Amino acid sequence: MPELPEVETVKETLKNFLIGQKIRKVIAPYPNIIKDDLDSFKDKIIGQQFNDILRYGKYLLFQLDDYVLVSHLRMEGKYFIRNSLKELSKHEHVIFELDNGKFLSYHDVRKFGTMELVFKGTEFQLESLSKLGFEANDENADVNIIYEKFRKANRPVKTVLLDQTVITGLGNIYVDETLFLTKIHPQEIASHLSFDEVSNLIKNARTILNKAIALGGTTIRTYQSSLGVDGRFQNELNVHTLVGKPCPVCSTEIIKIKVGGRGTYLCPNCQKRKEL
Ligand SMILES: [Zn+2]
């Protein structure tokens, strides 16, 4: 699943291709990805130019002349650029023809992704965006506000970190890594954490995400040629997917448990539950 660093990489890559391009045509073999009525979507978007691409959490915000196209990749969504419409795959659901004769294609095996076109300036009124918390790598995120949300949450800390309304942008991989670095058990109840622990969690999440963004940024060529974004952060993982491997700090075997239905990796020695 693409997480914040992967979406950031997608954004930066697409900017190179799209800025200054106008949309000439929309082809939608599977229009359900688009939340609006297809005809009205086409009416509005055709003729609009890509002026910039922003990101909030895991949402891509394509800045057009009068509208913002809000896109969420969910589990498997990918964008890529085509030179022609030859050999379209059955997983390409929405295709934008550009001024330069190329195509921006949205590919989604599981069809969970969404696109929504809204008037510029109203995007943060969308229910999906209005609920999001501070971005996990936002240096100006107010730890007091985040701590207040933790204090009220009688749920496992991992579940709270995955809940995009507390902080946004962390998915399964980076949550496991953040908890390991902060020496917190994923099942620890969020309200049991001290202010300093929450503060450290946020700091570590930011460090990890920034490192992952930096490594994802090196894979632009891979992205163009192979459709997907293959970051290099997998080489930096300490616990995620590494069940049975020695913990890099204490050499205890990494274990895998389930938290809220999600596969979760941890060092049982470094990340002990608190005794209350
Ligand atoms: Zn350890």
Boltz pocket constraint, residues with backbone or C-beta under 6 A from the ligand:
constraints:
  - pocket:
      binder: B
      contacts: [[A, 247], [A, 248], [A, 249], [A, 250], [A, 251], [A, 252], [A, 267], [A, 268], [A, 269], [A, 270], [A, 271]]
      max_distance: 6.0
